[in-house]
Amino acid sequence: MGVRAGVVVCITSFLLGSLFTHWIADSLTLWKSPVTDEHLWTAALYYSILTKGPVQILYVLFGIIILGGTTIFWSFNDLEAGNLMFDGGSIFLYGVAVIMYAYSVIPNLMDKFTAIPPHHMKDAFPRLLRTPTLDLASNHLVCSVALTGVLILQAGRWWAELSDGDDDEEGYLSEKVEDSDVAEETKSTTPLASTT
């Protein structure tokens, strides 16, 4: 696997890991049934804590995202058949995750969760916050699936390059065998010079 593919895999894995940290909140609204007011308050409180983090974390995250996208585009620019298929799919899925996060997750967080109302866990959850809370969990899931697809495509590319390398090696070995067979035939059919 080349350096560029390694960078893409590392960055994608890092982004997936940071999305998985939201599982604390997302699991309460996506995978628990029924979704109770207590689950929603817990998730909303978690998202509210995220909005109060230092803004430098977002800058670092955006820098990592840009590095990953640039690396995929750079690899795609080779215009080899394998790169067109695997990197083209990776660019699409990576773009879906980035667009979803930039245009849905972050605005939703900043608009709805910077100041949640004071509450007790048994209080009724506000109707205005219910849909944004459920949407955040769904959007995180979409981003995670898209980034997992990028990893699968990069693994497929590595496997395809490995298979091509094996085929090239087999072709090289068979050529060597054919060359040695031709040399043997030439040696056996060449008449020996008579000695006088």
N, C-alpha and C positions, 0 to 999 in steps of 0.2 A: 504494500500500500504506500502510495506516495505521500510526500509531506503535506500537500494540499488536502488530500482526502483525510489525513490524520488530523489536520487542523479543523476541518469541517466536523468530523466525528467528535472531537473533544469539545468544541463549542456547542454543538447540538446536545451533547450529553450534559454539559453544564446548564444549558437553558432548560432541559427537561428536569434536571435536579431542582432548579429553582422553582419550577412550576409544581413539582411534587411536594414542596414544602407547604403549599396551600391546601394540601389534602386534609389538614386539621379542620378547616372550615368547609371545604368543598364536599367532603364525604358526608357531612351532616345534612346537606341539602340535596345531594345527588343520589346517594345510595341508602339513605335511611327512609323507612316508610312506617308510619306517616311522618311528614315533616312537621315538627311541633314548633310552637313559638319559642321555646327554649333553644332549639337547634338554630333557628333563624337569628335569635339574639347573639348566640355564641359566634356564628359566622360573621354577623355584622360587626361585632366587637373586634374580631380578628382583622377584618378588612379595614376597620377604622384605625387600628394600630399601624397597618401598612402605610396609610396616608401620612402618618406622623413621623415616618422615618426620614433620615437625611436625604436631601435631593441628590447628593453626590452618588448614591447607590444607583439612581436612575441613569445618571450620566455614564457610569461604568457599564451598566447593563446595555445601554444603547451603543456604546463603543464595541462591546463584545458582539452584539447583533450585527453591526456594520462590518466587523472583521469577518464573521461567518459568511454573510452574504457576498462580500467582495471575493472571498476565497472560492466560493461555489462558482461565481461568474467567471473568475480567472480560469478555473479548471474547465468550465464549459467552453471557453474561448478557443481551446485547442482544436475544436471542430472534428474530433475523432468520433466514430460511430458510437462507441460505448459512452463517451462523455455526453453526446447529444441526448441519448436516452436516459441514462442514470442521473446526470447532472441537470438535465432539463426538468425531469420529475422532481428532483431535489429543490431546484429553484422555485418551482410552483408551490410545493408544500411549505417550504421555508417562508415564501412570500405570504401564503395564507396565514401562517402563524404570526408573522410580524404585523400584518395588516389588522388581524383580529385583535392583537394586543394593543396596538397603537390607537386604533379607531374605536374600539369597544371597551376593552378592559380598563385602560388608564382613564379615559373620560368618565366612565361609570364610577370608578373609585373616587375620583376627585370631585365629582358632582354630588354624589349621594352619601359618601361615608366619611367625609372630613369631620363632620360633627353629627354624631348620632344622638338622639334625645336621651336624657337621663331615664333610667328604667331599672326595674327588678326583673330577674329572669322569668318570673311567672306572669309578667305583664303581657297584654296582647301586643303582638308585633304590628307596627304601622303598615297599612296597606301600601303606602307610597314606597316603602323600602323592600317589600316582598319580591316584586319582579326583578329589581336590580340585583338583589342578593342571589336569587336563583340563576339569573343571567350570568353573573360572574363565575359561578361554578361550572356552568355549561361552556362558557368561553374558554376557561382554563382547560377543560377536557378536550375541546376542539384543537387548541394549541398543542396539547400533549400528544394527541393522535397524529397531528401533522408532523411534529418533530420526530416522532417514532417512525413515521414513514420515511423521513430523510435518512435516518439511521439504517433502515432496511434497504433503501436504494443504494446507499454507500457500501453496505455489506454485499449487495448484489453486484455492484461494480467491481469490488475487490475479487469476488469469486469469479466473475467473467474474465478479469485480467489474469487471474491465476490459471484458469482453464486455457486461455490463449497462450500463456507462457509454457504450459505443459505440451500443448499441440506443437508449438514452435520447436520445443526441445525434441519431441518425437520425430518431427520432420527433419531436423538436423541430424539426429542419429540414423534415421533411415537413409539419408543422403550419404552419410559416411560409410554405411554398410554397402550401399550400391557402388560407391566409388572404389571401395576395397575389392568388391567382387569384379568390377571392370578391370582393375589393376591385375588381379589374379588371372583373369581370362587372357589378358594381353600378354602376361608373362608366360602362360602355358602355350599360347599359339605362336609366339615369336620363335622362329628357327634359330638354333644355336649356331653361331659362326663356326665354320669348320676350322680346325687348327691345322696348320701345315708345318 
